[in-house]
Amino acid sequence: MSVSTSVTARRMVAAALAAGALVGSASVSASAADPRFDRSHVAISRVQSNAPGFDDRSARSLNAEWVEITNSGRRGVNLNGWTLKDKDGNRYTFRHYTLAGRATVRVHTGYGRDTSRDLFQDRRNEVWDNRSDTATLRNDRGRFVDSVSWGRHHDRNHGRDDHRGHGHDDHRGHDGR
């Protein structure tokens, strides 16, 4: 092999490596921009499992039982198909709803007119157990997003358990009586 052939071969290899690096960096940039790869900024921020007053299944009582979901990110998140579930399997599915960036929505148990800040499960019975329960949020693919537990035996539940909005041990946001 001559010197000129060797130089040409090295230049071709260098060009191929540079092209490969360029394609690799472009694919990383594309995946970073793709919202499917974005880490969710959506979490359960507060829960009021025990409505003030008597649990009499009235609209007022049912709507005073709620879970707040907060998007701490700058961009809105489409929650269509996401679910909020208790430990007994009661499930609420978000329909045609986008949670704006840096916003919170309150999901009430009872009946009402949905707005950008308040959604209603349209149930006639309480969902959240006053003494012990777990609220679990999953995305439209069924993947775990967040959970909050309160009361006795909450340490047996899977997922993150930091009592946000719950329990008698931690009163941050706990509105139960």
C-alpha positions in Angstrom: 0.0 0.0 0.0 1.4 3.4 -1.0 1.6 6.4 1.2 -1.1 8.3 -0.7 -3.4 5.3 -0.4 -2.8 5.1 3.3 -3.5 8.9 3.7 -6.7 8.5 1.6 -7.8 5.5 3.7 -7.2 7.4 7.0 -9.1 10.4 5.6 -12.1 8.2 4.7 -12.1 6.6 8.1 -11.9 10.0 9.8 -14.8 11.3 7.6 -16.9 8.2 8.5 -16.2 8.6 12.2 -17.1 12.3 12.0 -20.3 11.5 10.1 -21.2 8.8 12.7 -20.6 11.3 15.6 -22.8 13.9 13.8 -25.6 11.4 13.3 -25.3 10.2 16.9 -25.5 13.7 18.3 -28.5 14.5 16.1 -30.4 11.4 17.3 -29.7 12.4 20.9 -31.0 15.9 20.3 -34.1 14.5 18.6 -34.8 12.1 21.5 -34.3 14.8 24.0 -36.8 17.0 22.2 -39.3 14.2 22.0 -41.9 14.7 24.8 -42.1 10.9 25.3 -38.6 10.9 26.7 -39.2 14.0 28.9 -39.4 13.3 32.6 -42.9 14.1 33.8 -43.3 17.1 36.1 -46.7 15.9 37.1 -47.3 14.7 40.7 -50.0 14.4 43.3 -49.6 17.5 45.4 -52.4 17.4 48.0 -55.3 15.2 49.1 -58.3 15.8 51.2 -59.6 12.3 52.0 -61.9 13.3 54.8 -64.4 16.0 53.8 -65.1 18.5 56.6 -68.4 17.8 58.4 -70.5 14.7 58.0 -69.9 12.2 55.3 -73.5 12.2 54.2 -72.9 11.6 50.4 -74.3 15.0 49.6 -72.8 16.9 46.7 -71.2 19.3 49.1 -69.6 16.4 51.1 -68.5 14.4 48.0 -66.9 17.5 46.4 -65.0 18.3 49.5 -63.1 15.1 49.0 -60.4 15.6 46.4 -57.0 15.0 45.1 -54.8 17.8 43.6 -52.5 17.1 40.7 -49.8 19.6 39.9 -47.6 20.2 36.8 -44.4 21.9 38.0 -43.1 22.0 34.5 -43.3 25.0 32.1 -45.2 23.1 29.4 -48.7 21.7 29.5 -49.1 18.0 29.8 -51.9 16.1 28.0 -53.5 13.9 30.7 -55.9 12.2 28.3 -56.1 8.5 29.3 -54.2 9.0 32.6 -55.8 7.4 35.7 -56.1 8.2 39.4 -56.9 5.1 41.5 -57.4 4.2 45.1 -56.2 1.0 46.8 -59.7 -0.6 46.3 -59.5 -0.2 42.6 -61.8 2.8 42.2 -60.5 4.5 39.1 -60.9 8.0 37.5 -59.7 8.4 33.9 -58.8 11.8 32.6 -60.6 12.6 29.3 -59.6 15.4 26.9 -57.8 17.4 29.6 -54.4 19.2 29.4 -52.9 20.4 32.6 -51.2 23.7 31.9 -47.6 24.4 32.9 -47.1 25.4 36.5 -50.8 24.7 37.3 -52.8 22.5 39.6 -56.1 20.7 39.0 -58.4 19.4 41.8 -60.2 16.2 41.1 -63.4 16.1 43.2 -65.2 12.8 44.0 -68.8 14.1 43.4 -70.7 15.8 40.6 -70.0 19.2 38.9 -69.0 21.1 35.8 -65.4 20.4 34.7 -63.2 23.5 34.4 -59.4 24.0 33.9 -59.0 24.0 37.7 -61.6 21.5 38.9 -62.6 18.1 37.5 -65.4 15.8 38.8 -65.5 12.0 39.0 -69.3 12.1 39.0 -69.6 9.5 41.8 -72.4 9.2 44.4 -70.1 7.6 47.1 -66.9 8.5 48.8 -63.7 7.1 47.2 -60.9 8.0 49.5 -60.7 6.1 52.8 -60.4 8.6 55.7 -58.2 6.4 57.8 -55.9 4.6 55.3 -55.6 4.7 51.5 -53.3 5.3 48.6 -53.9 7.6 45.6 -51.9 6.4 42.6 -51.5 8.3 39.3 -50.6 6.5 36.1 -50.0 7.8 32.6 -51.9 6.8 29.5 -49.6 3.8 29.0 -50.3 2.6 32.6 -46.9 3.6 33.8 -46.5 4.7 37.4 -46.2 8.5 37.8 -46.8 9.1 41.5 -48.6 7.9 44.6 -49.4 9.2 48.1 -50.4 7.0 51.0 -51.8 7.9 54.4 -52.9 6.2 57.6 -52.0 2.8 59.0 -50.2 0.2 56.9 -49.2 2.7 54.3 -45.6 1.5 54.4 -46.7 -1.7 52.7 -47.7 0.1 49.5 -45.4 0.3 46.5 -44.2 3.5 45.1 -43.1 6.7 46.7 -44.8 7.4 50.0 -44.1 10.8 51.5 -47.5 11.6 53.0 -48.0 14.8 50.9 -51.3 16.1 52.0 -52.0 13.3 54.4 -51.8 11.7 57.7 -51.8 12.7 61.3 -48.0 12.5 61.4 -47.4 15.1 58.7 -49.9 17.9 58.5 -48.5 19.5 55.3 -51.7 20.0 53.3 -53.8 17.6 55.3 -57.3 19.0 55.4 -59.0 16.0 57.0 -60.5 16.3 60.4 
